[in-house]
Amino acid sequence: MLFSDYFKYKDKKPIISFEIFPPKTDRGMDNLKKELAELVTLGPDFITVTYGAMGSTRDKTLEIASLIKNHFGVESACHLTCVGATKTELDTLLQEIYDAGVRNIVALRGDPPEGEENFIQSDDGYSYGNELVEHIRKFEVSTAIKNYFGIAVAGYPEKHLEAPEIGIDLVNLKRKVDAGADVIITQLFFNNDFYFDFVKRVRDIGITVPIVPGIMPILSSKQIQRITSMCGTTIPEVLREKLDAAIDDDDKARDIGIGQCIQQSKELLAWGVPGIHFYVLNKSGHMIRIMEALSEDLENLKARGMIANTL
């Protein structure tokens, strides 16, 4: 099933999806397979698999996405970036993704190399996410099979770090959608007002595709401080104070994070979001607790036969 199929009808239940990343070691891969066995029991509609820095886990990304789709029977999506790839290499990767039975792609520009402030374009490659989306759509046409990839792109409720201001960031987002993206998945955020304001701004410039909020449950105070410093996400003051008090206690921080995630997700579901994309950090224990807490909300929405409003 393609991304567009999931969000085609507004009377369907909210689409719940997870994101994982490829481990760096064989032991980590074994652990991930065990966690995946638990995660799939929670009934996600699809699971996305990220790239490593500079495309370093490219083969593992496809291996894991194929495992999710063909072994666990859950729809999956590969991340694909402009980093370190020529146009010819992108064609090869797209064919490999298709041959593996994976039909969805999260298309991203990718981050600058470690130690660099600016993104570096590969020789005969691309510099922007909209160029990558356009390349995927041209690849479909060139192979005479149109629309066999669903494409998601990233949106930034608090603005991309490299964008000088929100207006320019939104113009760049519209370029990606106009190039052929089916859905927007947002960067993580902890204050839902950022998401609601982002949706309004996006709709005001004529973008109509679904905008799925991306939520990251906190598992460690130190970890989330590192992650938010890299992506520019704001931690609300009240939440920050709680996390500071749990700086050396991961169990306490995880409980705080789970509570925050449940509260945030309940509000989003009540407002009628088309779905929620959870950045699960390759763990299942906290997601079991979160999904159990949201089960009644999700069942009520499904029973009422309605989920989405103007979001």
Secondary structure, 3 states (H helix, E strand, C coil): CCHHHHCCCCCCCCEEEEEECCCCCHHHHHHHHHHHHHHHHHCCCEEEECCCHHHCCHHHHHHHHHHHHHCCCCEEEEEEECCCCCHHHHHHHHHHHHHCCCCEEEEECCCCCCCCCCCCCCCCCCCCHHHHHHHHHHHHHHCCCCCCCEEEEEECCCCCCCCCCHHHHHHHHHHHHHCCCCEEEEEECCCHHHHHHHHHHHHHCCCCCCEEEEECCCCCHHHHHHHHHHHCCCCCHHHHHHHHHCCCCHHHHHHHHHHHHHHHHHHHHHHCCCEEEEECCCCCHHHHHHHHHHHHHHHHHHHHCCCCCCC
